[in-house]
Amino acid sequence: MQMDDIINGVQWTADPATGQHHEAPLGPNPNYFYNPNTGVSVNSTLRPGDPFNWHNVTPVSR
């Protein structure tokens, strides 16, 4: 599964606030963020917006 994720350009992540898992775009930046209101995941060095809407998620293995 991890090789499939690399080929597809995604990283499996876990949201420590909710315990849910999400796919985020694989990227060179060290941080992943998820917005539960919109369902959008990003890979960025900076939080993309309001900290109450964007959760810092942790990369995990499937």
PyMOL Python script that loads the backbone (N, CA, C, O; Angstrom):
from pymol import cmd

cmd.read_pdbstr("""\
ATOM      1  N   MET A   1       0.809  -1.189   0.000  1.00  0.00           N
ATOM      2  CA  MET A   1       0.000   0.000   0.000  1.00  0.00           C
ATOM      3  C   MET A   1       0.861   1.264   0.000  1.00  0.00           C
ATOM      4  O   MET A   1       0.508   2.247  -0.652  1.00  0.00           O
ATOM      5  N   GLN A   2       1.977   1.251   0.718  1.00  0.00           N
ATOM      6  CA  GLN A   2       2.803   2.450   0.769  1.00  0.00           C
ATOM      7  C   GLN A   2       3.388   2.784  -0.601  1.00  0.00           C
ATOM      8  O   GLN A   2       3.499   3.959  -0.952  1.00  0.00           O
ATOM      9  N   MET A   3       3.762   1.776  -1.374  1.00  0.00           N
ATOM     10  CA  MET A   3       4.281   2.022  -2.711  1.00  0.00           C
ATOM     11  C   MET A   3       3.176   2.604  -3.590  1.00  0.00           C
ATOM     12  O   MET A   3       3.438   3.498  -4.395  1.00  0.00           O
ATOM     13  N   ASP A   4       1.944   2.110  -3.449  1.00  0.00           N
ATOM     14  CA  ASP A   4       0.816   2.670  -4.193  1.00  0.00           C
ATOM     15  C   ASP A   4       0.605   4.138  -3.828  1.00  0.00           C
ATOM     16  O   ASP A   4       0.340   4.967  -4.698  1.00  0.00           O
ATOM     17  N   ASP A   5       0.724   4.454  -2.536  1.00  0.00           N
ATOM     18  CA  ASP A   5       0.559   5.839  -2.101  1.00  0.00           C
ATOM     19  C   ASP A   5       1.628   6.740  -2.716  1.00  0.00           C
ATOM     20  O   ASP A   5       1.328   7.858  -3.134  1.00  0.00           O
ATOM     21  N   ILE A   6       2.859   6.267  -2.773  1.00  0.00           N
ATOM     22  CA  ILE A   6       3.947   7.049  -3.372  1.00  0.00           C
ATOM     23  C   ILE A   6       3.676   7.277  -4.853  1.00  0.00           C
ATOM     24  O   ILE A   6       3.828   8.391  -5.355  1.00  0.00           O
ATOM     25  N   ILE A   7       3.277   6.226  -5.543  1.00  0.00           N
ATOM     26  CA  ILE A   7       2.985   6.342  -6.973  1.00  0.00           C
ATOM     27  C   ILE A   7       1.823   7.306  -7.206  1.00  0.00           C
ATOM     28  O   ILE A   7       1.846   8.087  -8.157  1.00  0.00           O
ATOM     29  N   ASN A   8       0.809   7.252  -6.342  1.00  0.00           N
ATOM     30  CA  ASN A   8      -0.360   8.125  -6.478  1.00  0.00           C
ATOM     31  C   ASN A   8      -0.139   9.520  -5.902  1.00  0.00           C
ATOM     32  O   ASN A   8      -0.984  10.399  -6.072  1.00  0.00           O
ATOM     33  N   GLY A   9       0.997   9.734  -5.218  1.00  0.00           N
ATOM     34  CA  GLY A   9       1.320  11.051  -4.686  1.00  0.00           C
ATOM     35  C   GLY A   9       0.518  11.447  -3.467  1.00  0.00           C
ATOM     36  O   GLY A   9       0.180  12.619  -3.299  1.00  0.00           O
ATOM     37  N   VAL A  10       0.204  10.467  -2.597  1.00  0.00           N
ATOM     38  CA  VAL A  10      -0.553  10.770  -1.388  1.00  0.00           C
ATOM     39  C   VAL A  10       0.163  10.244  -0.152  1.00  0.00           C
ATOM     40  O   VAL A  10       0.969   9.317  -0.225  1.00  0.00           O
ATOM     41  N   GLN A  11      -0.149  10.856   0.981  1.00  0.00           N
ATOM     42  CA  GLN A  11       0.366  10.437   2.286  1.00  0.00           C
ATOM     43  C   GLN A  11      -0.838  10.193   3.183  1.00  0.00           C
ATOM     44  O   GLN A  11      -1.711  11.054   3.284  1.00  0.00           O
ATOM     45  N   TRP A  12      -0.902   9.039   3.835  1.00  0.00           N
ATOM     46  CA  TRP A  12      -1.969   8.723   4.765  1.00  0.00           C
ATOM     47  C   TRP A  12      -1.671   9.461   6.068  1.00  0.00           C
ATOM     48  O   TRP A  12      -0.551   9.382   6.574  1.00  0.00           O
ATOM     49  N   THR A  13      -2.652  10.179   6.619  1.00  0.00           N
ATOM     50  CA  THR A  13      -2.453  10.970   7.825  1.00  0.00           C
ATOM     51  C   THR A  13      -3.525  10.655   8.859  1.00  0.00           C
ATOM     52  O   THR A  13      -4.589  10.130   8.530  1.00  0.00           O
ATOM     53  N   ALA A  14      -3.227  10.984  10.121  1.00  0.00           N
ATOM     54  CA  ALA A  14      -4.188  10.823  11.212  1.00  0.00           C
ATOM     55  C   ALA A  14      -4.365  12.169  11.897  1.00  0.00           C
ATOM     56  O   ALA A  14      -3.392  12.877  12.159  1.00  0.00           O
ATOM     57  N   ASP A  15      -5.602  12.513  12.181  1.00  0.00           N
ATOM     58  CA  ASP A  15      -5.933  13.755  12.884  1.00  0.00           C
ATOM     59  C   ASP A  15      -5.977  13.457  14.378  1.00  0.00           C
ATOM     60  O   ASP A  15      -6.883  12.757  14.830  1.00  0.00           O
ATOM     61  N   PRO A  16      -5.014  13.974  15.169  1.00  0.00           N
ATOM     62  CA  PRO A  16      -5.007  13.676  16.598  1.00  0.00           C
ATOM     63  C   PRO A  16      -6.232  14.227  17.328  1.00  0.00           C
ATOM     64  O   PRO A  16      -6.595  13.714  18.386  1.00  0.00           O
ATOM     65  N   ALA A  17      -6.875  15.263  16.782  1.00  0.00           N
ATOM     66  CA  ALA A  17      -8.053  15.848  17.433  1.00  0.00           C
ATOM     67  C   ALA A  17      -9.277  14.938  17.318  1.00  0.00           C
ATOM     68  O   ALA A  17     -10.098  14.881  18.233  1.00  0.00           O
ATOM     69  N   THR A  18      -9.398  14.229  16.199  1.00  0.00           N
ATOM     70  CA  THR A  18     -10.589  13.403  15.966  1.00  0.00           C
ATOM     71  C   THR A  18     -10.280  11.911  15.863  1.00  0.00           C
ATOM     72  O   THR A  18     -11.174  11.080  16.024  1.00  0.00           O
ATOM     73  N   GLY A  19      -9.013  11.567  15.596  1.00  0.00           N
ATOM     74  CA  GLY A  19      -8.635  10.169  15.400  1.00  0.00           C
ATOM     75  C   GLY A  19      -8.930   9.653  14.007  1.00  0.00           C
ATOM     76  O   GLY A  19      -8.672   8.483  13.724  1.00  0.00           O
ATOM     77  N   GLN A  20      -9.464  10.492  13.126  1.00  0.00           N
ATOM     78  CA  GLN A  20      -9.792  10.066  11.770  1.00  0.00           C
ATOM     79  C   GLN A  20      -8.552  10.075  10.887  1.00  0.00           C
ATOM     80  O   GLN A  20      -7.597  10.813  11.130  1.00  0.00           O
ATOM     81  N   HIS A  21      -8.590   9.227   9.847  1.00  0.00           N
ATOM     82  CA  HIS A  21      -7.501   9.140   8.877  1.00  0.00           C
ATOM     83  C   HIS A  21      -7.932   9.785   7.564  1.00  0.00           C
ATOM     84  O   HIS A  21      -9.094   9.697   7.166  1.00  0.00           O
ATOM     85  N   HIS A  22      -6.969  10.440   6.893  1.00  0.00           N
ATOM     86  CA  HIS A  22      -7.234  11.121   5.636  1.00  0.00           C
ATOM     87  C   HIS A  22      -6.029  10.968   4.718  1.00  0.00           C
ATOM     88  O   HIS A  22      -4.907  10.750   5.175  1.00  0.00           O
ATOM     89  N   GLU A  23      -6.277  11.084   3.420  1.00  0.00           N
ATOM     90  CA  GLU A  23      -5.185  11.143   2.453  1.00  0.00           C
ATOM     91  C   GLU A  23      -4.842  12.607   2.222  1.00  0.00           C
ATOM     92  O   GLU A  23      -5.731  13.437   2.036  1.00  0.00           O
ATOM     93  N   ALA A  24      -3.563  12.917   2.235  1.00  0.00           N
ATOM     94  CA  ALA A  24      -3.081  14.271   1.946  1.00  0.00           C
ATOM     95  C   ALA A  24      -2.134  14.187   0.766  1.00  0.00           C
ATOM     96  O   ALA A  24      -1.508  13.148   0.553  1.00  0.00           O
ATOM     97  N   PRO A  25      -2.014  15.264  -0.012  1.00  0.00           N
ATOM     98  CA  PRO A  25      -1.061  15.239  -1.112  1.00  0.00           C
ATOM     99  C   PRO A  25       0.364  15.101  -0.584  1.00  0.00           C
ATOM    100  O   PRO A  25       0.771  15.822   0.327  1.00  0.00           O
ATOM    101  N   LEU A  26       1.102  14.184  -1.155  1.00  0.00           N
ATOM    102  CA  LEU A  26       2.494  13.962  -0.774  1.00  0.00           C
ATOM    103  C   LEU A  26       3.304  15.159  -1.236  1.00  0.00           C
ATOM    104  O   LEU A  26       3.137  15.625  -2.363  1.00  0.00           O
ATOM    105  N   GLY A  27       4.180  15.660  -0.376  1.00  0.00           N
ATOM    106  CA  GLY A  27       4.961  16.822  -0.760  1.00  0.00           C
ATOM    107  C   GLY A  27       6.247  16.927   0.036  1.00  0.00           C
ATOM    108  O   GLY A  27       6.506  16.114   0.923  1.00  0.00           O
ATOM    109  N   PRO A  28       7.051  17.930  -0.281  1.00  0.00           N
ATOM    110  CA  PRO A  28       8.359  18.068   0.344  1.00  0.00           C
ATOM    111  C   PRO A  28       8.324  18.753   1.702  1.00  0.00           C
ATOM    112  O   PRO A  28       9.329  18.758   2.411  1.00  0.00           O
ATOM    113  N   ASN A  29       7.182  19.332   2.080  1.00  0.00           N
ATOM    114  CA  ASN A  29       7.101  20.090   3.322  1.00  0.00           C
ATOM    115  C   ASN A  29       6.857  19.176   4.516  1.00  0.00           C
ATOM    116  O   ASN A  29       6.268  18.106   4.365  1.00  0.00           O
ATOM    117  N   PRO A  30       7.305  19.588   5.706  1.00  0.00           N
ATOM    118  CA  PRO A  30       7.231  18.708   6.867  1.00  0.00           C
ATOM    119  C   PRO A  30       5.866  18.637   7.544  1.00  0.00           C
ATOM    120  O   PRO A  30       5.655  17.763   8.384  1.00  0.00           O
ATOM    121  N   ASN A  31       4.929  19.533   7.205  1.00  0.00           N
ATOM    122  CA  ASN A  31       3.650  19.592   7.911  1.00  0.00           C
ATOM    123  C   ASN A  31       2.477  19.274   6.999  1.00  0.00           C
ATOM    124  O   ASN A  31       2.452  19.647   5.826  1.00  0.00           O
ATOM    125  N   TYR A  32       1.506  18.572   7.575  1.00  0.00           N
ATOM    126  CA  TYR A  32       0.269  18.268   6.869  1.00  0.00           C
ATOM    127  C   TYR A  32      -0.876  18.874   7.664  1.00  0.00           C
ATOM    128  O   TYR A  32      -0.882  18.828   8.894  1.00  0.00           O
ATOM    129  N   PHE A  33      -1.851  19.446   6.949  1.00  0.00           N
ATOM    130  CA  PHE A  33      -3.001  20.071   7.591  1.00  0.00           C
ATOM    131  C   PHE A  33      -4.282  19.570   6.934  1.00  0.00           C
ATOM    132  O   PHE A  33      -4.304  19.258   5.744  1.00  0.00           O
ATOM    133  N   TYR A  34      -5.356  19.499   7.734  1.00  0.00           N
ATOM    134  CA  TYR A  34      -6.656  19.032   7.245  1.00  0.00           C
ATOM    135  C   TYR A  34      -7.739  19.978   7.749  1.00  0.00           C
ATOM    136  O   TYR A  34      -7.748  20.355   8.921  1.00  0.00           O
ATOM    137  N   ASN A  35      -8.650  20.360   6.860  1.00  0.00           N
ATOM    138  CA  ASN A  35      -9.786  21.192   7.226  1.00  0.00           C
ATOM    139  C   ASN A  35     -11.030  20.309   7.213  1.00  0.00           C
ATOM    140  O   ASN A  35     -11.504  19.934   6.140  1.00  0.00           O
ATOM    141  N   PRO A  36     -11.574  19.964   8.403  1.00  0.00           N
ATOM    142  CA  PRO A  36     -12.741  19.075   8.436  1.00  0.00           C
ATOM    143  C   PRO A  36     -14.004  19.708   7.869  1.00  0.00           C
ATOM    144  O   PRO A  36     -14.930  18.990   7.493  1.00  0.00           O
ATOM    145  N   ASN A  37     -14.063  21.028   7.800  1.00  0.00           N
ATOM    146  CA  ASN A  37     -15.245  21.697   7.250  1.00  0.00           C
ATOM    147  C   ASN A  37     -15.340  21.541   5.738  1.00  0.00           C
ATOM    148  O   ASN A  37     -16.438  21.452   5.187  1.00  0.00           O
ATOM    149  N   THR A  38     -14.190  21.509   5.067  1.00  0.00           N
ATOM    150  CA  THR A  38     -14.186  21.414   3.609  1.00  0.00           C
ATOM    151  C   THR A  38     -13.689  20.066   3.100  1.00  0.00           C
ATOM    152  O   THR A  38     -13.916  19.723   1.939  1.00  0.00           O
ATOM    153  N   GLY A  39     -13.008  19.290   3.960  1.00  0.00           N
ATOM    154  CA  GLY A  39     -12.449  18.012   3.540  1.00  0.00           C
ATOM    155  C   GLY A  39     -11.150  18.142   2.772  1.00  0.00           C
ATOM    156  O   GLY A  39     -10.710  17.183   2.137  1.00  0.00           O
ATOM    157  N   VAL A  40     -10.523  19.317   2.817  1.00  0.00           N
ATOM    158  CA  VAL A  40      -9.298  19.576   2.073  1.00  0.00           C
ATOM    159  C   VAL A  40      -8.079  19.268   2.937  1.00  0.00           C
ATOM    160  O   VAL A  40      -8.027  19.647   4.107  1.00  0.00           O
ATOM    161  N   SER A  41      -7.100  18.578   2.356  1.00  0.00           N
ATOM    162  CA  SER A  41      -5.818  18.303   3.005  1.00  0.00           C
ATOM    163  C   SER A  41      -4.719  18.981   2.207  1.00  0.00           C
ATOM    164  O   SER A  41      -4.772  19.020   0.978  1.00  0.00           O
ATOM    165  N   VAL A  42      -3.711  19.522   2.908  1.00  0.00           N
ATOM    166  CA  VAL A  42      -2.593  20.167   2.234  1.00  0.00           C
ATOM    167  C   VAL A  42      -1.283  19.778   2.905  1.00  0.00           C
ATOM    168  O   VAL A  42      -1.253  19.370   4.066  1.00  0.00           O
ATOM    169  N   ASN A  43      -0.200  19.914   2.142  1.00  0.00           N
ATOM    170  CA  ASN A  43       1.164  19.735   2.632  1.00  0.00           C
ATOM    171  C   ASN A  43       1.809  21.098   2.534  1.00  0.00           C
ATOM    172  O   ASN A  43       1.966  21.633   1.437  1.00  0.00           O
ATOM    173  N   SER A  44       2.191  21.679   3.684  1.00  0.00           N
ATOM    174  CA  SER A  44       2.668  23.055   3.684  1.00  0.00           C
ATOM    175  C   SER A  44       3.631  23.282   4.831  1.00  0.00           C
ATOM    176  O   SER A  44       3.630  22.533   5.808  1.00  0.00           O
ATOM    177  N   THR A  45       4.453  24.314   4.716  1.00  0.00           N
ATOM    178  CA  THR A  45       5.318  24.688   5.834  1.00  0.00           C
ATOM    179  C   THR A  45       4.565  25.576   6.809  1.00  0.00           C
ATOM    180  O   THR A  45       4.940  25.656   7.979  1.00  0.00           O
ATOM    181  N   LEU A  46       3.507  26.247   6.354  1.00  0.00           N
ATOM    182  CA  LEU A  46       2.718  27.142   7.197  1.00  0.00           C
ATOM    183  C   LEU A  46       1.262  26.705   7.221  1.00  0.00           C
ATOM    184  O   LEU A  46       0.750  26.170   6.239  1.00  0.00           O
ATOM    185  N   ARG A  47       0.593  26.938   8.359  1.00  0.00           N
ATOM    186  CA  ARG A  47      -0.838  26.639   8.453  1.00  0.00           C
ATOM    187  C   ARG A  47      -1.564  27.500   7.420  1.00  0.00           C
ATOM    188  O   ARG A  47      -1.346  28.710   7.375  1.00  0.00           O
ATOM    189  N   PRO A  48      -2.426  26.898   6.585  1.00  0.00           N
ATOM    190  CA  PRO A  48      -3.026  27.621   5.471  1.00  0.00           C
ATOM    191  C   PRO A  48      -4.123  28.615   5.845  1.00  0.00           C
ATOM    192  O   PRO A  48      -4.560  29.377   4.983  1.00  0.00           O
ATOM    193  N   GLY A  49      -4.576  28.636   7.076  1.00  0.00           N
ATOM    194  CA  GLY A  49      -5.654  29.561   7.420  1.00  0.00           C
ATOM    195  C   GLY A  49      -5.945  29.540   8.905  1.00  0.00           C
ATOM    196  O   GLY A  49      -5.057  29.287   9.719  1.00  0.00           O
ATOM    197  N   ASP A  50      -7.169  29.801   9.248  1.00  0.00           N
ATOM    198  CA  ASP A  50      -7.650  29.888  10.614  1.00  0.00           C
ATOM    199  C   ASP A  50      -7.303  28.612  11.393  1.00  0.00           C
ATOM    200  O   ASP A  50      -7.683  27.522  10.966  1.00  0.00           O
ATOM    201  N   PRO A  51      -6.586  28.718  12.532  1.00  0.00           N
ATOM    202  CA  PRO A  51      -6.188  27.526  13.278  1.00  0.00           C
ATOM    203  C   PRO A  51      -7.364  26.737  13.848  1.00  0.00           C
ATOM    204  O   PRO A  51      -7.205  25.569  14.201  1.00  0.00           O
ATOM    205  N   PHE A  52      -8.543  27.355  13.943  1.00  0.00           N
ATOM    206  CA  PHE A  52      -9.712  26.625  14.424  1.00  0.00           C
ATOM    207  C   PHE A  52     -10.320  25.761  13.324  1.00  0.00           C
ATOM    208  O   PHE A  52     -11.053  24.816  13.615  1.00  0.00           O
ATOM    209  N   ASN A  53     -10.022  26.076  12.067  1.00  0.00           N
ATOM    210  CA  ASN A  53     -10.541  25.304  10.943  1.00  0.00           C
ATOM    211  C   ASN A  53      -9.540  24.286  10.410  1.00  0.00           C
ATOM    212  O   ASN A  53      -9.945  23.284   9.821  1.00  0.00           O
ATOM    213  N   TRP A  54      -8.247  24.519  10.601  1.00  0.00           N
ATOM    214  CA  TRP A  54      -7.217  23.634  10.061  1.00  0.00           C
ATOM    215  C   TRP A  54      -6.547  22.866  11.192  1.00  0.00           C
ATOM    216  O   TRP A  54      -6.015  23.468  12.125  1.00  0.00           O
ATOM    217  N   HIS A  55      -6.572  21.536  11.111  1.00  0.00           N
ATOM    218  CA  HIS A  55      -5.935  20.685  12.098  1.00  0.00           C
ATOM    219  C   HIS A  55      -4.576  20.227  11.571  1.00  0.00           C
ATOM    220  O   HIS A  55      -4.444  19.853  10.406  1.00  0.00           O
ATOM    221  N   ASN A  56      -3.573  20.263  12.441  1.00  0.00           N
ATOM    222  CA  ASN A  56      -2.278  19.699  12.092  1.00  0.00           C
ATOM    223  C   ASN A  56      -2.413  18.185  12.196  1.00  0.00           C
ATOM    224  O   ASN A  56      -2.717  17.668  13.271  1.00  0.00           O
ATOM    225  N   VAL A  57      -2.192  17.468  11.101  1.00  0.00           N
ATOM    226  CA  VAL A  57      -2.323  16.008  11.102  1.00  0.00           C
ATOM    227  C   VAL A  57      -0.954  15.358  10.986  1.00  0.00           C
ATOM    228  O   VAL A  57      -0.001  15.969  10.501  1.00  0.00           O
ATOM    229  N   THR A  58      -0.868  14.133  11.430  1.00  0.00           N
ATOM    230  CA  THR A  58       0.391  13.413  11.511  1.00  0.00           C
ATOM    231  C   THR A  58       0.476  12.327  10.438  1.00  0.00           C
ATOM    232  O   THR A  58      -0.463  11.543  10.294  1.00  0.00           O
ATOM    233  N   PRO A  59       1.571  12.260   9.683  1.00  0.00           N
ATOM    234  CA  PRO A  59       1.730  11.168   8.712  1.00  0.00           C
ATOM    235  C   PRO A  59       1.795   9.816   9.426  1.00  0.00           C
ATOM    236  O   PRO A  59       2.467   9.685  10.449  1.00  0.00           O
ATOM    237  N   VAL A  60       1.108   8.828   8.896  1.00  0.00           N
ATOM    238  CA  VAL A  60       1.092   7.477   9.449  1.00  0.00           C
ATOM    239  C   VAL A  60       1.162   6.467   8.320  1.00  0.00           C
ATOM    240  O   VAL A  60       0.967   6.814   7.155  1.00  0.00           O
ATOM    241  N   SER A  61       1.436   5.241   8.658  1.00  0.00           N
ATOM    242  CA  SER A  61       1.403   4.144   7.681  1.00  0.00           C
ATOM    243  C   SER A  61      -0.011   3.586   7.619  1.00  0.00           C
ATOM    244  O   SER A  61      -0.757   3.630   8.597  1.00  0.00           O
ATOM    245  N   ARG A  62      -0.363   3.063   6.452  1.00  0.00           N
ATOM    246  CA  ARG A  62      -1.695   2.440   6.307  1.00  0.00           C
ATOM    247  C   ARG A  62      -1.739   1.130   7.021  1.00  0.00           C
ATOM    248  O   ARG A  62      -2.770   0.458   7.014  1.00  0.00           O
TER     249      ARG A  62
END
""", "prot")
cmd.dss("prot")
cmd.show_as("cartoon", "prot")
cmd.util.cbc("prot")
cmd.orient("prot")
